[in-house]
């Protein structure tokens, strides 16, 4: 669990103390969860999963299929991901359509480069 909790916390750009405060836990208790020195009970697992927006399986290190870590993207891509995080469903749909258009433009450029370069 240590790696997943630490990854999720850092992804939110929060300290251990901030997460502990948000969850109304003692800082040492939360630190022990990240270090694997202590395992949360089922109620705390639910609290942590809801806080980070992930499944309990993911917290326990069981479910990793389909999880893409933000640090696998370059800085510009990470910025885009952060920018769309708070958009409602309608605006996300518009962003998705715009990105689809950008992908088509990229494909067209790649074809031209291959043909003439």
PANUTI-486883 format. One record per atom (N, C-alpha, C): atom name; x, y, z; residue in three letters. Coordinates in nm, 3 decimals. Layout:
N
<dovo atom="CA" X="X" Y="Y" Z="Z" type="ALA"/>
...
//
This chain:
117
<dovo atom="N" X="0.081" Y="-0.119" Z="0.000" type="UNK"/>
<dovo atom="CA" X="0.000" Y="0.000" Z="0.000" type="UNK"/>
<dovo atom="C" X="0.086" Y="0.126" Z="0.000" type="UNK"/>
<dovo atom="N" X="0.204" Y="0.118" Z="0.054" type="UNK"/>
<dovo atom="CA" X="0.289" Y="0.235" Z="0.069" type="UNK"/>
<dovo atom="C" X="0.307" Y="0.312" Z="-0.062" type="UNK"/>
<dovo atom="N" X="0.342" Y="0.245" Z="-0.170" type="UNK"/>
<dovo atom="CA" X="0.370" Y="0.314" Z="-0.295" type="UNK"/>
<dovo atom="C" X="0.246" Y="0.383" Z="-0.350" type="UNK"/>
<dovo atom="N" X="0.131" Y="0.314" Z="-0.343" type="UNK"/>
<dovo atom="CA" X="0.009" Y="0.374" Z="-0.396" type="UNK"/>
<dovo atom="C" X="-0.034" Y="0.497" Z="-0.317" type="UNK"/>
<dovo atom="N" X="-0.030" Y="0.490" Z="-0.187" type="UNK"/>
<dovo atom="CA" X="-0.068" Y="0.606" Z="-0.107" type="UNK"/>
<dovo atom="C" X="0.025" Y="0.724" Z="-0.132" type="UNK"/>
<dovo atom="N" X="0.153" Y="0.697" Z="-0.133" type="UNK"/>
<dovo atom="CA" X="0.250" Y="0.804" Z="-0.155" type="UNK"/>
<dovo atom="C" X="0.231" Y="0.864" Z="-0.294" type="UNK"/>
<dovo atom="N" X="0.213" Y="0.780" Z="-0.394" type="UNK"/>
<dovo atom="CA" X="0.192" Y="0.828" Z="-0.531" type="UNK"/>
<dovo atom="C" X="0.068" Y="0.916" Z="-0.539" type="UNK"/>
<dovo atom="N" X="-0.041" Y="0.869" Z="-0.481" type="UNK"/>
<dovo atom="CA" X="-0.167" Y="0.945" Z="-0.485" type="UNK"/>
<dovo atom="C" X="-0.153" Y="1.079" Z="-0.414" type="UNK"/>
<dovo atom="N" X="-0.088" Y="1.077" Z="-0.299" type="UNK"/>
<dovo atom="CA" X="-0.069" Y="1.202" Z="-0.222" type="UNK"/>
<dovo atom="C" X="0.014" Y="1.301" Z="-0.301" type="UNK"/>
<dovo atom="N" X="0.126" Y="1.254" Z="-0.357" type="UNK"/>
<dovo atom="CA" X="0.213" Y="1.343" Z="-0.433" type="UNK"/>
<dovo atom="C" X="0.143" Y="1.396" Z="-0.558" type="UNK"/>
<dovo atom="N" X="0.057" Y="1.313" Z="-0.615" type="UNK"/>
<dovo atom="CA" X="-0.019" Y="1.355" Z="-0.733" type="UNK"/>
<dovo atom="C" X="-0.111" Y="1.473" Z="-0.699" type="UNK"/>
<dovo atom="N" X="-0.159" Y="1.477" Z="-0.576" type="UNK"/>
<dovo atom="CA" X="-0.242" Y="1.589" Z="-0.529" type="UNK"/>
<dovo atom="C" X="-0.158" Y="1.706" Z="-0.479" type="UNK"/>
<dovo atom="N" X="-0.026" Y="1.687" Z="-0.479" type="UNK"/>
<dovo atom="CA" X="0.068" Y="1.789" Z="-0.432" type="UNK"/>
<dovo atom="C" X="0.037" Y="1.827" Z="-0.287" type="UNK"/>
<dovo atom="N" X="0.019" Y="1.723" Z="-0.205" type="UNK"/>
<dovo atom="CA" X="-0.010" Y="1.744" Z="-0.063" type="UNK"/>
<dovo atom="C" X="0.097" Y="1.676" Z="0.021" type="UNK"/>
<dovo atom="N" X="0.116" Y="1.728" Z="0.140" type="UNK"/>
<dovo atom="CA" X="0.207" Y="1.666" Z="0.235" type="UNK"/>
<dovo atom="C" X="0.130" Y="1.560" Z="0.314" type="UNK"/>
<dovo atom="N" X="0.206" Y="1.477" Z="0.384" type="UNK"/>
<dovo atom="CA" X="0.143" Y="1.378" Z="0.471" type="UNK"/>
<dovo atom="C" X="0.056" Y="1.447" Z="0.576" type="UNK"/>
<dovo atom="N" X="0.106" Y="1.556" Z="0.630" type="UNK"/>
<dovo atom="CA" X="0.032" Y="1.630" Z="0.733" type="UNK"/>
<dovo atom="C" X="-0.100" Y="1.684" Z="0.677" type="UNK"/>
<dovo atom="N" X="-0.099" Y="1.733" Z="0.555" type="UNK"/>
<dovo atom="CA" X="-0.221" Y="1.787" Z="0.495" type="UNK"/>
<dovo atom="C" X="-0.325" Y="1.678" Z="0.473" type="UNK"/>
<dovo atom="N" X="-0.280" Y="1.564" Z="0.422" type="UNK"/>
<dovo atom="CA" X="-0.373" Y="1.453" Z="0.401" type="UNK"/>
<dovo atom="C" X="-0.430" Y="1.407" Z="0.534" type="UNK"/>
<dovo atom="N" X="-0.342" Y="1.390" Z="0.633" type="UNK"/>
<dovo atom="CA" X="-0.387" Y="1.347" Z="0.766" type="UNK"/>
<dovo atom="C" X="-0.491" Y="1.445" Z="0.821" type="UNK"/>
<dovo atom="N" X="-0.464" Y="1.573" Z="0.807" type="UNK"/>
<dovo atom="CA" X="-0.558" Y="1.675" Z="0.856" type="UNK"/>
<dovo atom="C" X="-0.691" Y="1.667" Z="0.781" type="UNK"/>
<dovo atom="N" X="-0.684" Y="1.655" Z="0.648" type="UNK"/>
<dovo atom="CA" X="-0.807" Y="1.645" Z="0.568" type="UNK"/>
<dovo atom="C" X="-0.892" Y="1.526" Z="0.610" type="UNK"/>
<dovo atom="N" X="-0.826" Y="1.415" Z="0.645" type="UNK"/>
<dovo atom="CA" X="-0.896" Y="1.293" Z="0.681" type="UNK"/>
<dovo atom="C" X="-0.923" Y="1.280" Z="0.831" type="UNK"/>
<dovo atom="N" X="-0.880" Y="1.382" Z="0.905" type="UNK"/>
<dovo atom="CA" X="-0.896" Y="1.382" Z="1.051" type="UNK"/>
<dovo atom="C" X="-0.827" Y="1.261" Z="1.115" type="UNK"/>
<dovo atom="N" X="-0.704" Y="1.235" Z="1.068" type="UNK"/>
<dovo atom="CA" X="-0.619" Y="1.130" Z="1.122" type="UNK"/>
<dovo atom="C" X="-0.498" Y="1.195" Z="1.187" type="UNK"/>
<dovo atom="N" X="-0.436" Y="1.123" Z="1.278" type="UNK"/>
<dovo atom="CA" X="-0.308" Y="1.168" Z="1.332" type="UNK"/>
<dovo atom="C" X="-0.203" Y="1.158" Z="1.222" type="UNK"/>
<dovo atom="N" X="-0.112" Y="1.255" Z="1.215" type="UNK"/>
<dovo atom="CA" X="-0.008" Y="1.255" Z="1.112" type="UNK"/>
<dovo atom="C" X="0.072" Y="1.125" Z="1.118" type="UNK"/>
<dovo atom="N" X="0.108" Y="1.082" Z="1.236" type="UNK"/>
<dovo atom="CA" X="0.188" Y="0.960" Z="1.253" type="UNK"/>
<dovo atom="C" X="0.113" Y="0.837" Z="1.201" type="UNK"/>
<dovo atom="N" X="-0.016" Y="0.835" Z="1.223" type="UNK"/>
<dovo atom="CA" X="-0.098" Y="0.722" Z="1.175" type="UNK"/>
<dovo atom="C" X="-0.092" Y="0.716" Z="1.023" type="UNK"/>
<dovo atom="N" X="-0.113" Y="0.831" Z="0.958" type="UNK"/>
<dovo atom="CA" X="-0.108" Y="0.833" Z="0.812" type="UNK"/>
<dovo atom="C" X="0.033" Y="0.797" Z="0.762" type="UNK"/>
<dovo atom="N" X="0.136" Y="0.849" Z="0.826" type="UNK"/>
<dovo atom="CA" X="0.273" Y="0.815" Z="0.787" type="UNK"/>
<dovo atom="C" X="0.295" Y="0.665" Z="0.795" type="UNK"/>
<dovo atom="N" X="0.245" Y="0.603" Z="0.899" type="UNK"/>
<dovo atom="CA" X="0.260" Y="0.459" Z="0.914" type="UNK"/>
<dovo atom="C" X="0.189" Y="0.381" Z="0.804" type="UNK"/>
<dovo atom="N" X="0.077" Y="0.433" Z="0.756" type="UNK"/>
<dovo atom="CA" X="0.010" Y="0.369" Z="0.642" type="UNK"/>
<dovo atom="C" X="0.099" Y="0.374" Z="0.518" type="UNK"/>
<dovo atom="N" X="0.156" Y="0.491" Z="0.491" type="UNK"/>
<dovo atom="CA" X="0.244" Y="0.505" Z="0.374" type="UNK"/>
<dovo atom="C" X="0.369" Y="0.417" Z="0.387" type="UNK"/>
<dovo atom="N" X="0.421" Y="0.405" Z="0.506" type="UNK"/>
<dovo atom="CA" X="0.542" Y="0.326" Z="0.529" type="UNK"/>
<dovo atom="C" X="0.515" Y="0.177" Z="0.538" type="UNK"/>
<dovo atom="N" X="0.388" Y="0.139" Z="0.542" type="UNK"/>
<dovo atom="CA" X="0.353" Y="-0.001" Z="0.554" type="UNK"/>
<dovo atom="C" X="0.372" Y="-0.057" Z="0.694" type="UNK"/>
<dovo atom="N" X="0.390" Y="0.030" Z="0.791" type="UNK"/>
<dovo atom="CA" X="0.408" Y="-0.012" Z="0.930" type="UNK"/>
<dovo atom="C" X="0.275" Y="-0.045" Z="0.997" type="UNK"/>
<dovo atom="N" X="0.169" Y="0.007" Z="0.938" type="UNK"/>
<dovo atom="CA" X="0.037" Y="-0.012" Z="0.995" type="UNK"/>
<dovo atom="C" X="-0.063" Y="-0.024" Z="0.881" type="UNK"/>
<dovo atom="N" X="-0.165" Y="-0.108" Z="0.898" type="UNK"/>
<dovo atom="CA" X="-0.268" Y="-0.124" Z="0.796" type="UNK"/>
<dovo atom="C" X="-0.397" Y="-0.058" Z="0.845" type="UNK"/>
<dovo atom="N" X="-0.462" Y="0.021" Z="0.760" type="UNK"/>
<dovo atom="CA" X="-0.587" Y="0.084" Z="0.800" type="UNK"/>
<dovo atom="C" X="-0.700" Y="-0.019" Z="0.813" type="UNK"/>
<dovo atom="N" X="-0.795" Y="0.009" Z="0.901" type="UNK"/>
<dovo atom="CA" X="-0.911" Y="-0.078" Z="0.912" type="UNK"/>
<dovo atom="C" X="-1.003" Y="-0.053" Z="0.792" type="UNK"/>
<dovo atom="N" X="-1.111" Y="-0.130" Z="0.782" type="UNK"/>
<dovo atom="CA" X="-1.197" Y="-0.122" Z="0.663" type="UNK"/>
<dovo atom="C" X="-1.262" Y="0.017" Z="0.648" type="UNK"/>
<dovo atom="N" X="-1.302" Y="0.079" Z="0.759" type="UNK"/>
<dovo atom="CA" X="-1.361" Y="0.213" Z="0.749" type="UNK"/>
<dovo atom="C" X="-1.261" Y="0.316" Z="0.699" type="UNK"/>
<dovo atom="N" X="-1.137" Y="0.303" Z="0.744" type="UNK"/>
<dovo atom="CA" X="-1.032" Y="0.397" Z="0.699" type="UNK"/>
<dovo atom="C" X="-0.995" Y="0.371" Z="0.554" type="UNK"/>
<dovo atom="N" X="-0.997" Y="0.244" Z="0.511" type="UNK"/>
<dovo atom="CA" X="-0.974" Y="0.213" Z="0.370" type="UNK"/>
<dovo atom="C" X="-1.077" Y="0.283" Z="0.281" type="UNK"/>
<dovo atom="N" X="-1.201" Y="0.278" Z="0.323" type="UNK"/>
<dovo atom="CA" X="-1.308" Y="0.345" Z="0.247" type="UNK"/>
<dovo atom="C" X="-1.284" Y="0.495" Z="0.245" type="UNK"/>
<dovo atom="N" X="-1.247" Y="0.550" Z="0.358" type="UNK"/>
<dovo atom="CA" X="-1.217" Y="0.693" Z="0.369" type="UNK"/>
<dovo atom="C" X="-1.103" Y="0.732" Z="0.274" type="UNK"/>
<dovo atom="N" X="-0.996" Y="0.654" Z="0.274" type="UNK"/>
<dovo atom="CA" X="-0.882" Y="0.681" Z="0.187" type="UNK"/>
<dovo atom="C" X="-0.919" Y="0.667" Z="0.040" type="UNK"/>
<dovo atom="N" X="-0.993" Y="0.563" Z="0.005" type="UNK"/>
<dovo atom="CA" X="-1.034" Y="0.542" Z="-0.134" type="UNK"/>
<dovo atom="C" X="-1.120" Y="0.657" Z="-0.184" type="UNK"/>
<dovo atom="N" X="-1.215" Y="0.699" Z="-0.101" type="UNK"/>
<dovo atom="CA" X="-1.301" Y="0.813" Z="-0.140" type="UNK"/>
<dovo atom="C" X="-1.219" Y="0.941" Z="-0.154" type="UNK"/>
<dovo atom="N" X="-1.128" Y="0.963" Z="-0.063" type="UNK"/>
<dovo atom="CA" X="-1.046" Y="1.084" Z="-0.064" type="UNK"/>
<dovo atom="C" X="-0.963" Y="1.093" Z="-0.192" type="UNK"/>
<dovo atom="N" X="-0.900" Y="0.981" Z="-0.229" type="UNK"/>
<dovo atom="CA" X="-0.812" Y="0.982" Z="-0.347" type="UNK"/>
<dovo atom="C" X="-0.885" Y="0.949" Z="-0.476" type="UNK"/>
<dovo atom="N" X="-1.011" Y="0.909" Z="-0.466" type="UNK"/>
<dovo atom="CA" X="-1.088" Y="0.877" Z="-0.587" type="UNK"/>
<dovo atom="C" X="-1.044" Y="0.750" Z="-0.656" type="UNK"/>
<dovo atom="N" X="-1.007" Y="0.650" Z="-0.577" type="UNK"/>
<dovo atom="CA" X="-0.962" Y="0.521" Z="-0.632" type="UNK"/>
<dovo atom="C" X="-1.036" Y="0.408" Z="-0.561" type="UNK"/>
<dovo atom="N" X="-1.016" Y="0.288" Z="-0.610" type="UNK"/>
<dovo atom="CA" X="-1.079" Y="0.172" Z="-0.546" type="UNK"/>
<dovo atom="C" X="-0.993" Y="0.125" Z="-0.429" type="UNK"/>
<dovo atom="N" X="-1.056" Y="0.051" Z="-0.340" type="UNK"/>
<dovo atom="CA" X="-0.981" Y="-0.010" Z="-0.230" type="UNK"/>
<dovo atom="C" X="-0.880" Y="-0.110" Z="-0.284" type="UNK"/>
<dovo atom="N" X="-0.916" Y="-0.182" Z="-0.390" type="UNK"/>
<dovo atom="CA" X="-0.821" Y="-0.275" Z="-0.453" type="UNK"/>
<dovo atom="C" X="-0.694" Y="-0.202" Z="-0.495" type="UNK"/>
<dovo atom="N" X="-0.712" Y="-0.084" Z="-0.555" type="UNK"/>
<dovo atom="CA" X="-0.594" Y="-0.008" Z="-0.597" type="UNK"/>
<dovo atom="C" X="-0.508" Y="0.030" Z="-0.477" type="UNK"/>
<dovo atom="N" X="-0.573" Y="0.076" Z="-0.370" type="UNK"/>
<dovo atom="CA" X="-0.498" Y="0.112" Z="-0.249" type="UNK"/>
<dovo atom="C" X="-0.416" Y="-0.005" Z="-0.197" type="UNK"/>
<dovo atom="N" X="-0.474" Y="-0.124" Z="-0.205" type="UNK"/>
<dovo atom="CA" X="-0.407" Y="-0.243" Z="-0.154" type="UNK"/>
<dovo atom="C" X="-0.305" Y="-0.300" Z="-0.252" type="UNK"/>
<dovo atom="N" X="-0.293" Y="-0.237" Z="-0.369" type="UNK"/>
<dovo atom="CA" X="-0.195" Y="-0.282" Z="-0.467" type="UNK"/>
<dovo atom="C" X="-0.242" Y="-0.397" Z="-0.552" type="UNK"/>
<dovo atom="N" X="-0.371" Y="-0.425" Z="-0.548" type="UNK"/>
<dovo atom="CA" X="-0.425" Y="-0.539" Z="-0.623" type="UNK"/>
<dovo atom="C" X="-0.463" Y="-0.504" Z="-0.766" type="UNK"/>
<dovo atom="N" X="-0.520" Y="-0.388" Z="-0.786" type="UNK"/>
<dovo atom="CA" X="-0.573" Y="-0.349" Z="-0.916" type="UNK"/>
<dovo atom="C" X="-0.483" Y="-0.243" Z="-0.978" type="UNK"/>
<dovo atom="N" X="-0.414" Y="-0.277" Z="-1.085" type="UNK"/>
<dovo atom="CA" X="-0.332" Y="-0.176" Z="-1.151" type="UNK"/>
<dovo atom="C" X="-0.363" Y="-0.167" Z="-1.300" type="UNK"/>
<dovo atom="N" X="-0.443" Y="-0.259" Z="-1.354" type="UNK"/>
<dovo atom="CA" X="-0.479" Y="-0.252" Z="-1.495" type="UNK"/>
<dovo atom="C" X="-0.557" Y="-0.125" Z="-1.523" type="UNK"/>
<dovo atom="N" X="-0.520" Y="-0.055" Z="-1.627" type="UNK"/>
<dovo atom="CA" X="-0.592" Y="0.065" Z="-1.666" type="UNK"/>
<dovo atom="C" X="-0.551" Y="0.191" Z="-1.591" type="UNK"/>
<dovo atom="N" X="-0.460" Y="0.179" Z="-1.497" type="UNK"/>
<dovo atom="CA" X="-0.413" Y="0.295" Z="-1.423" type="UNK"/>
<dovo atom="C" X="-0.293" Y="0.353" Z="-1.497" type="UNK"/>
<dovo atom="N" X="-0.301" Y="0.478" Z="-1.533" type="UNK"/>
<dovo atom="CA" X="-0.191" Y="0.545" Z="-1.600" type="UNK"/>
<dovo atom="C" X="-0.138" Y="0.651" Z="-1.504" type="UNK"/>
<dovo atom="N" X="-0.012" Y="0.640" Z="-1.470" type="UNK"/>
<dovo atom="CA" X="0.047" Y="0.734" Z="-1.375" type="UNK"/>
<dovo atom="C" X="0.081" Y="0.865" Z="-1.445" type="UNK"/>
<dovo atom="N" X="0.043" Y="0.974" Z="-1.381" type="UNK"/>
<dovo atom="CA" X="0.062" Y="1.106" Z="-1.440" type="UNK"/>
<dovo atom="C" X="0.210" Y="1.135" Z="-1.468" type="UNK"/>
<dovo atom="N" X="0.299" Y="1.077" Z="-1.389" type="UNK"/>
<dovo atom="CA" X="0.441" Y="1.104" Z="-1.411" type="UNK"/>
<dovo atom="C" X="0.495" Y="1.036" Z="-1.537" type="UNK"/>
<dovo atom="N" X="0.412" Y="0.957" Z="-1.606" type="UNK"/>
<dovo atom="CA" X="0.454" Y="0.899" Z="-1.732" type="UNK"/>
<dovo atom="C" X="0.434" Y="0.996" Z="-1.849" type="UNK"/>
<dovo atom="N" X="0.375" Y="1.113" Z="-1.821" type="UNK"/>
<dovo atom="CA" X="0.352" Y="1.215" Z="-1.922" type="UNK"/>
<dovo atom="C" X="0.456" Y="1.327" Z="-1.908" type="UNK"/>
<dovo atom="N" X="0.479" Y="1.398" Z="-2.020" type="UNK"/>
<dovo atom="CA" X="0.569" Y="1.513" Z="-2.012" type="UNK"/>
<dovo atom="C" X="0.497" Y="1.629" Z="-1.942" type="UNK"/>
<dovo atom="N" X="0.570" Y="1.735" Z="-1.914" type="UNK"/>
<dovo atom="CA" X="0.517" Y="1.848" Z="-1.836" type="UNK"/>
<dovo atom="C" X="0.395" Y="1.911" Z="-1.902" type="UNK"/>
<dovo atom="N" X="0.397" Y="1.927" Z="-2.034" type="UNK"/>
<dovo atom="CA" X="0.283" Y="1.988" Z="-2.104" type="UNK"/>
<dovo atom="C" X="0.159" Y="1.900" Z="-2.093" type="UNK"/>
<dovo atom="N" X="0.178" Y="1.769" Z="-2.108" type="UNK"/>
<dovo atom="CA" X="0.065" Y="1.676" Z="-2.096" type="UNK"/>
<dovo atom="C" X="0.010" Y="1.676" Z="-1.953" type="UNK"/>
<dovo atom="N" X="0.098" Y="1.680" Z="-1.855" type="UNK"/>
<dovo atom="CA" X="0.053" Y="1.684" Z="-1.715" type="UNK"/>
<dovo atom="C" X="-0.029" Y="1.810" Z="-1.689" type="UNK"/>
<dovo atom="N" X="0.014" Y="1.921" Z="-1.747" type="UNK"/>
<dovo atom="CA" X="-0.058" Y="2.047" Z="-1.731" type="UNK"/>
<dovo atom="C" X="-0.199" Y="2.037" Z="-1.789" type="UNK"/>
<dovo atom="N" X="-0.211" Y="1.974" Z="-1.903" type="UNK"/>
<dovo atom="CA" X="-0.343" Y="1.956" Z="-1.966" type="UNK"/>
<dovo atom="C" X="-0.431" Y="1.869" Z="-1.878" type="UNK"/>
<dovo atom="N" X="-0.376" Y="1.761" Z="-1.826" type="UNK"/>
<dovo atom="CA" X="-0.453" Y="1.672" Z="-1.738" type="UNK"/>
<dovo atom="C" X="-0.503" Y="1.749" Z="-1.616" type="UNK"/>
<dovo atom="N" X="-0.415" Y="1.827" Z="-1.557" type="UNK"/>
<dovo atom="CA" X="-0.454" Y="1.907" Z="-1.440" type="UNK"/>
<dovo atom="C" X="-0.563" Y="2.009" Z="-1.476" type="UNK"/>
<dovo atom="N" X="-0.554" Y="2.065" Z="-1.598" type="UNK"/>
<dovo atom="CA" X="-0.650" Y="2.167" Z="-1.640" type="UNK"/>
<dovo atom="C" X="-0.791" Y="2.111" Z="-1.659" type="UNK"/>
<dovo atom="N" X="-0.802" Y="1.987" Z="-1.703" type="UNK"/>
<dovo atom="CA" X="-0.936" Y="1.932" Z="-1.730" type="UNK"/>
<dovo atom="C" X="-0.997" Y="1.862" Z="-1.610" type="UNK"/>
<dovo atom="N" X="-0.920" Y="1.846" Z="-1.505" type="UNK"/>
<dovo atom="CA" X="-0.967" Y="1.772" Z="-1.387" type="UNK"/>
<dovo atom="C" X="-1.099" Y="1.825" Z="-1.332" type="UNK"/>
<dovo atom="N" X="-1.120" Y="1.956" Z="-1.333" type="UNK"/>
<dovo atom="CA" X="-1.239" Y="2.014" Z="-1.272" type="UNK"/>
<dovo atom="C" X="-1.350" Y="2.049" Z="-1.371" type="UNK"/>
<dovo atom="N" X="-1.333" Y="2.011" Z="-1.497" type="UNK"/>
<dovo atom="CA" X="-1.436" Y="2.042" Z="-1.596" type="UNK"/>
<dovo atom="C" X="-1.557" Y="1.950" Z="-1.580" type="UNK"/>
<dovo atom="N" X="-1.676" Y="2.004" Z="-1.608" type="UNK"/>
<dovo atom="CA" X="-1.795" Y="1.919" Z="-1.603" type="UNK"/>
<dovo atom="C" X="-1.798" Y="1.830" Z="-1.727" type="UNK"/>
<dovo atom="N" X="-1.896" Y="1.739" Z="-1.732" type="UNK"/>
<dovo atom="CA" X="-1.902" Y="1.639" Z="-1.838" type="UNK"/>
<dovo atom="C" X="-1.914" Y="1.702" Z="-1.977" type="UNK"/>
<dovo atom="N" X="-1.994" Y="1.806" Z="-1.988" type="UNK"/>
<dovo atom="CA" X="-2.013" Y="1.873" Z="-2.117" type="UNK"/>
<dovo atom="C" X="-1.881" Y="1.933" Z="-2.168" type="UNK"/>
<dovo atom="N" X="-1.811" Y="2.003" Z="-2.081" type="UNK"/>
<dovo atom="CA" X="-1.684" Y="2.064" Z="-2.122" type="UNK"/>
<dovo atom="C" X="-1.578" Y="1.958" Z="-2.148" type="UNK"/>
<dovo atom="N" X="-1.581" Y="1.849" Z="-2.075" type="UNK"/>
<dovo atom="CA" X="-1.487" Y="1.739" Z="-2.102" type="UNK"/>
<dovo atom="C" X="-1.512" Y="1.682" Z="-2.242" type="UNK"/>
<dovo atom="N" X="-1.640" Y="1.673" Z="-2.279" type="UNK"/>
<dovo atom="CA" X="-1.674" Y="1.625" Z="-2.414" type="UNK"/>
<dovo atom="C" X="-1.619" Y="1.718" Z="-2.520" type="UNK"/>
<dovo atom="N" X="-1.629" Y="1.847" Z="-2.496" type="UNK"/>
<dovo atom="CA" X="-1.575" Y="1.945" Z="-2.592" type="UNK"/>
<dovo atom="C" X="-1.423" Y="1.935" Z="-2.599" type="UNK"/>
<dovo atom="N" X="-1.359" Y="1.918" Z="-2.484" type="UNK"/>
<dovo atom="CA" X="-1.214" Y="1.903" Z="-2.482" type="UNK"/>
<dovo atom="C" X="-1.172" Y="1.776" Z="-2.557" type="UNK"/>
<dovo atom="N" X="-1.247" Y="1.670" Z="-2.538" type="UNK"/>
<dovo atom="CA" X="-1.217" Y="1.544" Z="-2.606" type="UNK"/>
<dovo atom="C" X="-1.229" Y="1.559" Z="-2.758" type="UNK"/>
<dovo atom="N" X="-1.333" Y="1.630" Z="-2.804" type="UNK"/>
<dovo atom="CA" X="-1.351" Y="1.654" Z="-2.948" type="UNK"/>
<dovo atom="C" X="-1.237" Y="1.739" Z="-3.004" type="UNK"/>
<dovo atom="N" X="-1.197" Y="1.839" Z="-2.928" type="UNK"/>
<dovo atom="CA" X="-1.088" Y="1.925" Z="-2.972" type="UNK"/>
<dovo atom="C" X="-0.958" Y="1.845" Z="-2.983" type="UNK"/>
<dovo atom="N" X="-0.933" Y="1.761" Z="-2.884" type="UNK"/>
<dovo atom="CA" X="-0.813" Y="1.677" Z="-2.886" type="UNK"/>
<dovo atom="C" X="-0.816" Y="1.579" Z="-3.003" type="UNK"/>
<dovo atom="N" X="-0.935" Y="1.526" Z="-3.035" type="UNK"/>
<dovo atom="CA" X="-0.948" Y="1.437" Z="-3.150" type="UNK"/>
<dovo atom="C" X="-0.907" Y="1.511" Z="-3.278" type="UNK"/>
<dovo atom="N" X="-0.948" Y="1.638" Z="-3.288" type="UNK"/>
<dovo atom="CA" X="-0.908" Y="1.719" Z="-3.404" type="UNK"/>
<dovo atom="C" X="-0.758" Y="1.742" Z="-3.408" type="UNK"/>
<dovo atom="N" X="-0.699" Y="1.765" Z="-3.292" type="UNK"/>
<dovo atom="CA" X="-0.554" Y="1.783" Z="-3.287" type="UNK"/>
<dovo atom="C" X="-0.480" Y="1.655" Z="-3.328" type="UNK"/>
<dovo atom="N" X="-0.533" Y="1.540" Z="-3.287" type="UNK"/>
<dovo atom="CA" X="-0.471" Y="1.413" Z="-3.326" type="UNK"/>
<dovo atom="C" X="-0.476" Y="1.394" Z="-3.477" type="UNK"/>
<dovo atom="N" X="-0.588" Y="1.432" Z="-3.538" type="UNK"/>
<dovo atom="CA" X="-0.599" Y="1.423" Z="-3.684" type="UNK"/>
<dovo atom="C" X="-0.496" Y="1.513" Z="-3.751" type="UNK"/>
<dovo atom="N" X="-0.481" Y="1.633" Z="-3.700" type="UNK"/>
<dovo atom="CA" X="-0.380" Y="1.726" Z="-3.753" type="UNK"/>
<dovo atom="C" X="-0.241" Y="1.666" Z="-3.741" type="UNK"/>
<dovo atom="N" X="-0.211" Y="1.604" Z="-3.626" type="UNK"/>
<dovo atom="CA" X="-0.080" Y="1.541" Z="-3.606" type="UNK"/>
<dovo atom="C" X="-0.059" Y="1.428" Z="-3.707" type="UNK"/>
<dovo atom="N" X="-0.161" Y="1.347" Z="-3.730" type="UNK"/>
<dovo atom="CA" X="-0.150" Y="1.238" Z="-3.826" type="UNK"/>
<dovo atom="C" X="-0.124" Y="1.290" Z="-3.967" type="UNK"/>
<dovo atom="N" X="-0.194" Y="1.399" Z="-4.003" type="UNK"/>
<dovo atom="CA" X="-0.173" Y="1.459" Z="-4.134" type="UNK"/>
<dovo atom="C" X="-0.030" Y="1.512" Z="-4.147" type="UNK"/>
<dovo atom="N" X="0.021" Y="1.574" Z="-4.044" type="UNK"/>
<dovo atom="CA" X="0.159" Y="1.624" Z="-4.046" type="UNK"/>
<dovo atom="C" X="0.258" Y="1.509" Z="-4.059" type="UNK"/>
<dovo atom="N" X="0.232" Y="1.400" Z="-3.989" type="UNK"/>
<dovo atom="CA" X="0.321" Y="1.285" Z="-3.996" type="UNK"/>
<dovo atom="C" X="0.325" Y="1.226" Z="-4.137" type="UNK"/>
<dovo atom="N" X="0.210" Y="1.222" Z="-4.202" type="UNK"/>
<dovo atom="CA" X="0.202" Y="1.170" Z="-4.339" type="UNK"/>
<dovo atom="C" X="0.283" Y="1.259" Z="-4.432" type="UNK"/>
<dovo atom="N" X="0.267" Y="1.391" Z="-4.418" type="UNK"/>
<dovo atom="CA" X="0.341" Y="1.485" Z="-4.503" type="UNK"/>
<dovo atom="C" X="0.491" Y="1.472" Z="-4.480" type="UNK"/>
<dovo atom="N" X="0.532" Y="1.462" Z="-4.352" type="UNK"/>
<dovo atom="CA" X="0.675" Y="1.447" Z="-4.321" type="UNK"/>
<dovo atom="C" X="0.733" Y="1.321" Z="-4.383" type="UNK"/>
<dovo atom="N" X="0.661" Y="1.212" Z="-4.373" type="UNK"/>
<dovo atom="CA" X="0.709" Y="1.085" Z="-4.430" type="UNK"/>
<dovo atom="C" X="0.720" Y="1.094" Z="-4.580" type="UNK"/>
<dovo atom="N" X="0.626" Y="1.165" Z="-4.642" type="UNK"/>
<dovo atom="CA" X="0.621" Y="1.173" Z="-4.788" type="UNK"/>
<dovo atom="C" X="0.730" Y="1.263" Z="-4.844" type="UNK"/>
<dovo atom="N" X="0.761" Y="1.374" Z="-4.776" type="UNK"/>
<dovo atom="CA" X="0.851" Y="1.473" Z="-4.831" type="UNK"/>
<dovo atom="C" X="0.986" Y="1.483" Z="-4.760" type="UNK"/>
<dovo atom="N" X="1.004" Y="1.416" Z="-4.650" type="UNK"/>
<dovo atom="CA" X="1.131" Y="1.426" Z="-4.579" type="UNK"/>
<dovo atom="C" X="1.208" Y="1.298" Z="-4.581" type="UNK"/>
//
